[in-house]
């Protein structure tokens, strides 16, 4: 049995992974691919990565397991903080006014590549805090709908449960919000039903059509596109623009940008958060 991947085998799996989910694996990542797939190779009773590759061609479930293994699921609560300040101080008041004025019946938010749920649940908690602190309830009771998606069925299973260990909780969750929104049972913290019910989870491959998801007022696609090729990024942002409502917003990761990738958006800034608004008449830049 050989658990060392050859150059030819690396190319086979690299093309397979990029064709299935868009993740571009650089030449320097051969060891990463080898280390993440070796256990699966043994489980499938294969002696080489070539045998394992041929087995995947007849087994769609095995392909899904490979994508699960290669997907980076790095996440934490209220990641980077500045997008949540922009939500609380700029976007939520704007959305709340739209609901109050009747120009919107519901605000739809999409958290793409949501991993184990920290981002969409952070949004839901922030919306609840916004309503509680400002005594404005427009975003509650169905006013705000959050769709959270990921390509990995494994992480979605964990996200739906809303159960986190002490290590996961310690990564960004403030103590006051922990006490307000979680119930502790030993070393496990379970999110309360009020917040869980604000989020719906769905398995979505970003390479496929997004039209079935409907349209959104805000999309968060954070720290995801960095793993894709330039060609795929251009296509993805074009399709993202097609599922945003007029004047809708897009938030990327702190190190990501639409520069040279899309002309469909205006770049906005609120305090330290850079985000984007779908181009249209009468939209103004905001600098905070």
C-alpha positions in Angstrom: 0.0 0.0 0.0 1.3 3.5 -0.9 0.1 6.5 1.0 2.4 8.8 -1.0 0.6 10.6 -3.8 2.4 10.8 -7.1 2.4 13.9 -9.4 0.0 12.2 -11.8 -2.4 11.2 -8.9 -2.2 14.7 -7.5 -3.3 16.1 -10.9 -6.2 13.7 -11.0 -7.5 14.7 -7.6 -6.8 18.4 -8.1 -9.0 18.4 -11.3 -11.7 16.3 -9.6 -11.9 18.7 -6.6 -11.9 21.9 -8.7 -14.6 20.5 -11.1 -16.8 19.4 -8.2 -16.6 22.5 -5.9 -14.4 25.2 -7.5 -11.6 24.9 -4.9 -8.2 25.5 -6.7 -5.4 23.5 -5.1 -1.9 24.9 -5.7 1.1 22.8 -6.4 2.4 23.4 -2.9 -0.7 21.7 -1.4 0.1 18.1 -2.5 0.9 17.1 1.1 -2.4 18.6 2.3 -4.4 16.6 -0.2 -2.4 13.5 0.6 -2.8 13.9 4.4 -6.6 14.6 4.2 -7.4 11.7 1.9 -5.1 9.0 3.2 -7.5 7.7 5.9 -10.3 7.5 3.3 -8.0 5.6 0.9 -7.4 3.0 3.7 -11.1 2.8 4.5 -11.9 2.1 0.9 -9.3 -0.8 0.9 -7.3 0.8 -1.9 -3.5 0.3 -2.2 -2.8 3.5 -4.2 -4.3 6.9 -4.9 -4.9 5.8 -8.4 -7.2 2.9 -7.3 -8.9 5.3 -4.9 -9.5 7.8 -7.8 -11.1 5.2 -10.0 -13.3 4.2 -7.2 -14.6 7.7 -6.8 -15.7 7.8 -10.5 -18.5 5.3 -9.8 -19.4 6.6 -6.3 -21.0 10.1 -6.0 -21.1 9.7 -2.2 -17.4 9.1 -2.1 -16.9 12.3 -4.1 -18.9 14.2 -1.5 -16.7 12.7 1.3 -13.6 14.0 -0.5 -15.1 17.5 -0.8 -16.0 17.4 2.9 -12.4 16.4 3.7 -10.9 19.2 1.5 -13.2 22.0 2.6 -11.7 24.4 5.1 -14.1 25.0 7.9 -12.3 27.7 9.8 -14.9 29.8 11.6 -15.6 31.7 14.8 -18.3 33.9 16.4 -18.6 37.5 15.2 -15.5 37.1 13.0 -13.5 40.3 12.3 -16.1 42.2 14.3 -16.3 45.2 11.8 -19.0 43.6 9.6 -21.2 43.2 12.7 -20.6 46.9 13.7 -21.8 47.8 10.2 -24.8 45.5 10.6 -25.7 47.0 14.0 -25.1 50.6 13.2 -25.9 51.0 9.5 -27.5 48.0 7.8 -30.0 46.9 10.4 -31.4 50.4 10.9 -31.7 50.7 7.1 -33.5 47.4 6.8 -35.7 48.2 9.8 -36.8 51.4 8.2 -37.6 49.6 5.0 -39.8 47.1 6.9 -41.5 49.9 8.9 -42.2 52.0 5.7 -43.6 48.9 4.0 -41.2 49.0 1.1 -40.0 45.5 2.1 -42.1 42.8 3.6 -39.1 40.8 4.7 -35.4 41.2 4.7 -33.6 38.1 3.3 -29.9 37.4 4.3 -27.8 34.6 2.8 -24.7 33.4 4.7 -22.8 31.4 2.1 -20.3 28.7 3.1 -21.6 28.9 6.7 -19.5 26.0 8.1 -20.8 25.0 11.5 -23.2 27.9 11.8 -21.3 30.6 13.8 -21.8 33.3 11.1 -25.5 33.0 10.6 -26.2 32.5 14.3 -24.0 35.6 15.0 -26.2 37.6 12.6 -29.4 36.3 14.3 -28.0 37.2 17.7 -27.0 40.7 16.5 -30.5 41.2 15.0 -32.1 40.2 18.3 -29.7 42.5 20.3 -30.5 45.4 17.8 -34.2 44.9 18.4 -33.8 44.6 22.2 -31.5 47.6 22.6 -33.4 50.0 20.3 -36.8 48.5 21.1 -37.4 48.1 17.3 -38.9 44.7 16.6 -39.2 44.9 12.8 -36.4 42.4 12.2 -38.0 39.8 14.6 -41.0 37.6 14.1 -40.2 36.8 10.5 -39.0 40.3 9.5 -35.5 38.9 9.0 -35.0 35.6 7.2 -31.5 34.0 7.2 -30.5 31.3 4.8 -27.2 29.5 5.7 -25.6 27.2 3.1 -22.5 25.1 2.8 -21.3 22.4 0.4 -20.5 20.1 3.3 -23.3 17.9 4.6 -21.2 17.1 7.7 -20.8 20.7 8.9 -24.5 21.5 8.1 -25.5 18.6 10.4 -23.5 20.2 13.2 -24.8 23.7 12.4 -28.5 22.6 12.6 -27.9 21.1 16.0 -26.7 24.5 17.4 -24.5 22.6 19.9 -21.0 23.7 20.6 -18.1 22.6 22.9 -16.2 25.0 25.1 -13.4 25.4 22.6 -15.8 26.5 19.8 -17.7 28.8 22.2 -14.4 30.4 23.4 -13.6 31.5 19.8 -15.3 34.9 19.8 -18.5 34.5 21.9 -18.7 37.3 24.5 -19.7 36.1 28.0 -22.9 38.3 28.2 -24.2 36.9 24.9 -23.2 33.4 25.9 -25.3 33.8 29.1 -28.2 35.3 27.2 -28.5 32.9 24.3 -27.0 29.5 25.3 -27.9 26.8 27.8 -25.0 25.0 29.3 -24.9 21.2 29.9 -21.5 20.2 31.1 -19.0 21.2 28.4 -21.7 21.6 25.8 -23.5 24.8 25.0 -26.8 24.7 23.2 -28.2 27.7 21.4 -31.7 28.7 22.4 -34.6 28.0 20.0 -35.4 31.6 19.4 -32.1 32.2 17.6 -32.1 28.7 15.9 -35.5 29.3 14.4 -34.2 32.5 12.7 -31.9 30.4 10.5 -32.6 27.9 7.8 -29.8 25.6 6.5 -29.5 24.2 3.0 -26.7 22.3 1.2 -25.6 24.4 -1.8 -22.7 24.0 -4.2 -21.6 27.5 -5.4 -20.6 26.0 -8.8 -24.3 25.3 -9.5 -27.1 27.7 -10.3 -28.2 29.9 -7.5 -31.5 31.0 -8.9 -33.5 28.4 -6.9 -32.5 30.3 -3.7 -34.5 33.3 -4.5 -33.2 36.9 -4.1 -31.5 38.6 -1.1 -31.0 42.0 0.4 -27.7 41.0 1.9 -25.2 38.2 1.1 -22.2 37.3 3.1 -19.6 35.4 1.2 -16.6 35.7 3.5 -13.3 34.0 3.3 -14.5 31.7 0.7 -13.6 33.0 -2.8 -9.9 33.1 -1.8 -9.9 29.3 -2.5 -11.2 29.7 -6.0 -9.6 30.4 -9.4 -9.9 33.9 -10.8 -12.1 32.6 -13.6 -14.5 31.0 -11.1 -14.5 34.1 -8.9 -15.6 36.2 -11.9 -18.4 33.8 -12.8 -19.5 33.5 -9.1 -19.7 37.2 -8.5 -21.7 37.6 -11.7 -24.2 35.0 -10.5 -24.2 36.6 -7.0 -25.2 39.9 -8.5 -28.2 38.2 -10.2 -29.6 37.0 -6.8 -29.3 40.3 -5.0 -32.3 42.6 -4.9 -31.8 46.2 -6.3 -29.5 48.0 -3.9 -28.6 44.8 -2.2 -25.4 44.4 -0.2 -22.4 42.0 -0.4 -19.9 41.5 2.4 -16.6 39.7 1.7 -13.8 38.6 4.0 -11.4 41.2 5.4 -8.7 40.2 3.0 -10.9 39.9 0.0 -11.9 42.4 -2.7 -14.0 42.6 -5.9 -11.2 44.6 -7.6 -10.7 43.3 -11.2 -13.4 40.7 -10.6 -16.7 42.5 -10.9 -18.0 45.9 -12.1 -21.6 45.2 -10.8 -21.0 46.8 -7.4 -20.1 50.1 -5.7 -17.5 49.8 -3.0 -18.8 51.2 0.3 -17.2 51.7 3.7 -18.6 52.0 7.2 -16.0 52.6 9.9 -13.5 49.7 9.3 -15.9 47.5 7.3 -15.6 47.5 3.5 -18.7 46.1 1.7 -20.4 46.4 -1.7 -23.7 47.5 -3.0 -25.3 46.4 -6.3 -25.1 49.3 -8.7 -28.3 51.3 -9.4 -29.7 54.8 -9.6 -29.5 56.9 -6.5 -27.1 54.8 -4.5 -24.6 56.8 -2.4 -21.3 55.9 -1.0 -21.1 55.8 2.8 -17.9 56.6 4.6 -17.8 56.2 8.4 
